[in-house]
Amino acid sequence: MQNMDWLTYLIIILASYRFTHLIVFDKITEFIRKPFLKKEKTKDGSGLEHTKNVPTSKFGYLLNCYWCAGVWSAIIITIAFMMIPDLAWPVIFILSIAGAQAILETFVGVGTKVTKWFSDH
């Protein structure tokens, strides 16, 4: 572990980022979160009603909290990398590519919106 090079470390970080996003935000894993969340209606300062998902348990909070899930996904990925590297590495590598792609897409999407805003004004 002490001899880990920076590229491997970066790949693990990106994989952890993507795995966390998969758990907390992605539609494909909504079925995992749904039993642990309930919909609650709230009103904002202007009186508009909004619906948000509220955790019903500590496990629901874990699945809904990006920071909490990030710690656990980092632990899972690190343990998998250390204990079963031959099995874990292909998954980690794929998650890291998807994570980097998601970050790039965010910047491209923001850049596209800014460019459109400037062209409209």
Phi, psi and omega in degrees: 000324180292339181265016182291130179278165186296327181292317177298317178299316178297319179297318179294320177299312180296322178295318178296319177302311183292321179297319177298314179298320178300316181291314191272323192243328192290143181299324185297335179254013180301326180297335177284318182285325190307316181295343185253009180231149173232153178274134180229134179267136177226160176246138177272184184300332181267006177089001178284139182268135179232150176249132177225157177274130181239131179297143178260354181204175177294325177293321176297321177297318178301318181285342183256347184259115182299319182292317180295310180297328179297320178296313182292323178293323176297319178297313181298313182294319179295315179297317178298317179299320182280323187269320183226063187299324181295326179275321186283326188302315179299321179293315179299317181297315179296315178299323181292322176296316179295323178294315178297319178297319180296320178295314178299317180297324177298313179295319179295317179298316178295316179299321178295317179293320179295316179299317178296319179299316180294323180288333178281338185249000000 
